[in-house]
Amino acid sequence: MSKRFAIARLVAGGALLITAASADAAPVARDQEIQASAGVFHRQGSDVGTVSGDVSYGYFFVPWFEAGIRQTGNYAFIDNARDQWILGTEPFFDFHYVVDPDQVVVPYVGGFIGAVYNDIQSTGTLGPNVGLKIFLSPQTFFNVAYRYEWFWDGIESGGLTDEVDHGNHVGTFGIGYLFGGEREQRVSVDTTTVTRVENAASRTEQAADRTSAAADRVEHAAGSMDQDFRRGLLK
């Protein structure tokens, strides 16, 4: 009987772990996010090809609204010309479509504004971005994103120039991690719950062992009584 309860305990524990791994995947309030991405870059109206990468930090004020800052880097391979590198520092804001705390696929849309620069010049940039976060665990996700970058000639109050018609299409793939805030409290509660369930299962197994031992004693006593009865008949 104790073996049966041990097997049942293992099955229950496994089910709890699977549930914990798939639950609470969507962002929660006061979550913090770090992310690293890489991708491809195409300059509109030209044959310039570029590899790009970025790292970012974000903070969720509520489950659906995130604000943060992104540091980007691009390296352009140009035929018959000197290759170019460009860095960018871009504050951003994103609105996430979150309807379920167990949501695994989370689309989002937002925008950014910032500065791009290299060793020759600098300028301002802004634009929209959209993406999709696919959660692999409650805190880790795969991100697919697209943004369009507009530029103007200088980081000053002169306004946008003709450069607004010649922006960049940027697509990236990345991995991200959520931590902090209500998420850590929830994980702590989940861990406590699992521990309590395991303790209850252990107590149940111990009670089953005691019940099995008592049944063995009863069976032994019944056997002794049967033997005494048979000896009485033989007399």
N, C-alpha and C positions, 0 to 999 in steps of 0.2 A: 504493500500500500504506500509506503514512503517513497518508493521509486516512482509511482504514478504521480504523487504530488510534486516530486522533484522535476519531473518532465513538464508537468503543468506549469510549474514556476518558471522554468526556462522559456516555455512558449509565451507566457504572459509577459515576461521581461523583454523578450525579443519584440513582441508586438508594441510594447510601450516605447522602446527605442526607435522603432520604425516610425511610429506616430510622432514622436518628438522631433525626428529628423525632417519630417515633411510638413509639420505644422508651423504657424507663425512666420511664414516666409516673407510676407509683404512688409514694407517699412512701417515702423511705429514712431510715435512722437519722440523727439530728442535722440533719435538714432544719429550716429555719425557714420560717414561713408568715406572710404578710401578706394581709389580705382586707378588702374593702369591700363592703357589701351594703345593699340598700334593699328595702322591702316594705310590706305592709299589716298592719293591726292591728285586732283586733275584741275588744271587752270583753265577756266572757261575761255574758249576761243583760241587755244594754243595746243601744241603737242608736248608741252612740258610734263614730265612725269616725276612724281615726288613720293618719297616714303615719309610717313609721319608717325608721331607717337605723343602721348600726353599722360600726365598724372593729375589727379584731382582730389580735392577734399570737399565734402559736402555735409550739411547739417539739416536735419528734418525738423522744422518747427512744428509741423503737424504731419500725419502720415502721408499726405498728398503733396506737400510743398517743401521743396529743398532749395537751399541757396548755398553757394560755395565758390571756390576758385579753382581754375584749371591752368596748368602750365603746359604749353604745347611746344613741339619742336618739329620742324620740317626740313628736309634736305632735298633740293631739286636737282635732277639730272637733266642738263640742257645740251642739246646737240649744237656743236660748233660755237659754244660759248662757255664761260666760266660757270661751274656749278655754284649754287647759292644755298645758304642755310638761313632759316628764319625761326626766331623764338617768339612765343606769344604768352602774355599773362592776361587771363580773361575771367573776371567774375561772371557767374552764371546763375540762373534760376530755372527750376524745372517743376512742372505740375504733373504729378503721377496719378494715374487712374487706379485707385485702390478702393475696392468695394468689399473685400473679404480679407480678414487677417491671415487666412491660410492661402492667399492668392500666390500662385507660383509664377505666373507670367504678368508682368507689370509694365504697360506702355506709359510713355511720358512725352511731354512736349514742353519747350521752353525757349529761352533766348540767352544771349550773352553780349557783353560789351567789354572792350579792353584795348590793349596795345600790342602791336607786333613790331619786331625790331631785329636788326642784324648789325654787322660791323660798319655798315655804310649809312643806313638811314632808319627811320622809325615812322610809324603811322598808326592810326586808330583802326579798330575793327569792331563790327557788330554783326548780328545775324540771328536767325532762328536755328533751333535744333530739335530733332525728334529721336526717339530711341525705344528700345525694348529690353527690359531686364528679365532674365530667365533664372529663377533661383534654383541652385543645385543643392542647397541646404538652407536652414533658417537664416544664415548669415552670409553665405557666399552666393554670388550670382554671376552669370555670363551676360555681357552687355553688347548689344548691337546698336550703333548710333550713326546718325547723319547730321551734318550741320553745313550751312552755307555762310561763307565769310564775305562780307562787304568791307571795303577799305576806303579811307580818305587820305589826302596827301600829308596832312600834319595833325598832330595831337593838339589842336587849338580850336578856337571858336569860329573858324572860317567856314565851317559846315562841310557837307559832303560835296565832292567834286565828281568829275566824270568817272572816277575809279569805281563808283557804285555799280556801274554796268559791267564790271569785269572782276567778278569775285571768284572764290574757290569752292568747289564741291569737295567735302571731306567726309569719307566714310571710315569708321573705326570698329574694331572688335576688341573687347577687353574683358577683364575679370575684376570684380569688386568685392568688398567686404564691409558688412555693417556691424557696428558695435556701440555699446554705451546706452545711456538713457533707460527708457522703459524696457528695452530688450533685455538688458542684463538682469533687471528685476524679474522679468518673466522667466528667463532661463533659470534663475535661482529658485523660483517657485516650482518650475517643472522638475528640477533636480530633487527638491524636497519631496515632491509628490511621488516620484519614482522610488526614492528611498523608503518612504512610508509604505508603499505597495510591496516592496521587497521585504520589509520587516514583517508586514502582515502575512505575506506568503510563508516566511520562515516560521512564524508562530503557528500558522496552520499546519505546516509540515510537522512541527514538533508535536502538536496536538494529535495529528494522525498517527505518529509513531507511538504516542502514549496509548491511543485507542487500540492500535494493533497489538501492543504488548498486553493490554488488558484482555483483549480477545484471546490471545494465546494462553493467558492464565486461566480464563474461563474454560477454554477448550481442554486444557490440561486437567482442571478440576472435574469437568464432565467426564473425561476419560477415567479418572480415578474412581468417580462414583459408579461408573458402569462396571469397572472391574470389581468393586466391592459388591455390587448387586449380583454379579455372576457368581462370585464366590459364595454368596449367601444361598443362592439357588442350589449349588452343588452340595452344600451341607444338608 
